[in-house]
Amino acid sequence: MNRRTVQRRPELDTQLSVADLVESIDQRTSRHLRKVLIAGDAAALAIAISSVLLVAHFRAVRGLDGIVVSTAVFVLAGIWMMRSAELWLARVSAVRVVEITRITRALFQTLLAMVVFDRVVHLGLYIPS
């Protein structure tokens, strides 16, 4: 039986593999994707929360300054919940079922954070009848 020896070619070890190429593309596009997702989510949260506070009895109790401060606090809480759910990863955004599940979970966590914040600070978040 003839035994063949394979010589190593060091130039192959320094080349870029397919996995490295895919990972570098994912890192480059995920930075831009993450920025777009964070900005869009923050804008959506700010619009939704401020519109609810404007319709509710909150404006008469706390005024416009209270709405701005509360909106900022609630947007930060919502962004934090979305970050903890890893919603801004490219692999999560690519799979709709996983994304919707995590968005729903983050939504209810944000709602819970808003209720707890209201009970601690006594903001008076209710809609008059």
C-alpha positions as CSV (number, residue, x, y, z in Angstrom):
1,M,0.0,0.0,0.0
2,N,1.4,3.3,-1.0
3,R,1.1,6.0,1.4
4,R,0.9,9.5,0.1
5,T,1.9,12.5,2.1
6,V,0.1,15.8,1.7
7,Q,2.1,18.9,2.0
8,R,0.5,21.8,3.8
9,R,0.1,24.9,1.8
10,P,0.2,27.9,4.2
11,E,-1.3,30.3,1.6
12,L,-4.7,28.4,2.0
13,D,-4.8,29.1,5.7
14,T,-4.7,32.9,5.3
15,Q,-7.5,33.0,2.7
16,L,-11.1,34.0,3.6
17,S,-13.5,31.1,4.0
18,V,-17.1,31.2,3.0
19,A,-18.2,31.2,6.6
20,D,-16.0,34.2,7.3
21,L,-17.4,36.0,4.3
22,V,-21.1,35.4,5.4
23,E,-20.3,36.5,9.0
24,S,-18.7,39.7,7.8
25,I,-21.7,40.5,5.6
26,D,-24.0,39.8,8.5
27,Q,-22.1,42.1,10.8
28,R,-22.0,44.9,8.3
29,T,-25.7,44.8,7.4
30,S,-26.9,44.0,11.0
31,R,-25.4,47.3,12.3
32,H,-27.5,49.3,9.8
33,L,-30.5,47.1,10.4
34,R,-30.2,47.4,14.1
35,K,-30.1,51.2,13.9
36,V,-33.1,51.3,11.7
37,L,-35.1,48.9,13.9
38,I,-34.2,50.8,17.1
39,A,-35.2,54.2,15.6
40,G,-38.4,52.8,14.2
41,D,-39.4,51.1,17.4
42,A,-38.6,54.2,19.5
43,A,-40.7,56.4,17.1
44,A,-43.6,54.0,17.2
45,L,-43.5,53.7,21.0
46,A,-43.3,57.5,21.4
47,I,-46.2,58.1,19.0
48,A,-48.4,55.4,20.7
49,I,-47.6,56.4,24.3
50,S,-47.9,60.1,23.8
51,S,-51.2,59.8,21.9
52,V,-52.7,57.6,24.7
53,L,-51.5,60.1,27.3
54,L,-53.0,63.0,25.3
55,V,-56.4,61.3,25.1
56,A,-56.4,60.2,28.7
57,H,-57.1,62.3,31.8
58,F,-53.3,62.5,32.2
59,R,-52.9,65.9,30.4
60,A,-55.3,67.7,32.8
61,V,-53.5,66.2,35.8
62,R,-49.8,66.6,34.8
63,G,-49.7,68.9,31.8
64,L,-47.7,68.8,28.7
65,D,-44.4,68.5,30.6
66,G,-45.6,65.5,32.4
67,I,-46.6,63.9,29.1
68,V,-43.1,64.5,27.7
69,V,-41.3,63.1,30.7
70,S,-43.6,60.1,31.0
71,T,-43.3,59.4,27.3
72,A,-39.5,59.4,27.6
73,V,-39.6,57.1,30.5
74,F,-42.0,54.7,28.9
75,V,-40.1,54.7,25.6
76,L,-36.9,53.8,27.4
77,A,-38.7,51.0,29.2
78,G,-40.1,49.7,25.9
79,I,-36.7,49.9,24.2
80,W,-35.1,48.1,27.1
81,M,-37.7,45.3,26.9
82,M,-37.2,45.0,23.2
83,R,-33.5,44.8,23.7
84,S,-33.9,42.1,26.3
85,A,-36.0,40.1,23.9
86,E,-33.2,40.4,21.3
87,L,-35.5,41.8,18.7
88,W,-32.8,43.6,16.8
89,L,-30.8,40.6,15.8
90,A,-30.8,39.9,12.1
91,R,-31.6,36.2,12.7
92,V,-34.7,37.1,14.7
93,S,-35.9,39.6,12.2
94,A,-35.6,37.0,9.4
95,V,-38.1,34.6,11.1
96,R,-41.5,36.3,11.4
97,V,-43.0,33.8,13.9
98,V,-40.1,34.3,16.3
99,E,-40.2,38.1,15.8
100,I,-44.0,38.3,16.5
101,T,-43.7,36.1,19.6
102,R,-40.9,38.2,21.0
103,I,-42.7,41.5,20.1
104,T,-45.8,40.3,22.0
105,R,-43.7,39.3,25.0
106,A,-41.9,42.7,25.0
107,L,-45.3,44.5,24.6
108,F,-46.7,42.8,27.7
109,Q,-43.5,43.5,29.7
110,T,-43.7,47.1,28.7
111,L,-47.3,47.3,29.8
112,L,-46.4,45.7,33.1
113,A,-43.6,48.3,33.6
114,M,-46.0,51.1,32.8
115,V,-48.5,49.9,35.3
116,V,-45.9,49.4,38.0
117,F,-44.4,52.9,37.3
118,D,-47.9,54.4,37.5
119,R,-48.6,52.7,40.8
120,V,-45.2,53.9,42.3
121,V,-45.3,57.5,41.0
122,H,-49.1,57.9,41.1
123,L,-49.4,59.4,37.7
124,G,-53.1,58.8,37.3
125,L,-53.1,57.0,34.0
126,Y,-56.8,56.3,33.4
127,I,-59.4,57.3,30.8
128,P,-62.3,59.3,32.3
129,S,-65.7,57.8,31.9
